[in-house]
Amino acid sequence: MQKIEEKRLTTMKYGVLATGTVVFLVLILVLSKINFWGFASSGFNVADLVGLPLSELKLNEWGDFLAGVGGTLALVWLIVSTRIQNDELVAQRKELESQNAELENQTRALLEVGQAMSAQKMAMDQQVAVLRDQSKILSRGLTNAEEDRAWHDIEQLLGAFREAVPIYDDFIYWEFEVGEKICFSYNPTQDDELGKLGDQIFLGRAAGGVRVPMEKLKSKLEEGAKIVRKCSGLSKLSRLLELIDHIDALTIKVPRHRKDLIDTCRLSLWRENIRIALKSYEKG
């Protein structure tokens, strides 16, 4: 910018010098016409020197003369202003080129920063994916461990439930006036096969077997038949219900295929059988 100012001042100096020269010449011509310096007495006339008989000029010719002088001055300052504008345009173009170069550098720097950030993001995404996988593995391991513990507990409870099921047993029974006796027990037709059955299959069959006498008991109670004797098995029935509740609470923690195994025990039917038996005690 300092160089531009210096060029501008130099150009304006030339313009002022040219203007001063033109004005000086015009003043000489005018002053010689009025003999301001005594040129006429010495026989020297500037107007005669330049071939301009000022004494003979008319008013319109004076106007043309001044217009020529003004046009000369206008041409001088047109050249001066054109030169100044040209210098300014050159300076602006250089400044724009410098700004463009700076913008290119900034853009390149931003691209490099963006690439670096993109690389960092990819690395972080990979780390997050690894951590997520590790979390899934750990969670799966914890879930499997919890499921295994729940299933182990269920197996223990099913074994205890099987041992509590009365087989060919009349410990819990009801006698009616007509001499009919109903027992809460499972009476299989092939007792030699009981030891070969798993807990789930045994309990499923036993639930159906106990269902038969409990349906009879329910029918008798609905008919209003009077019970003349019964064996109190409230503690054992309550124990069976308690085992069923524990098994149901643990069932929600095991996977679907193990829930299907538990369903073969027909615990809902067992619960209904026990409720029918307990209802007889409510009626006294």
Disulfide bonds with the S-S distance in Angstrom:
none
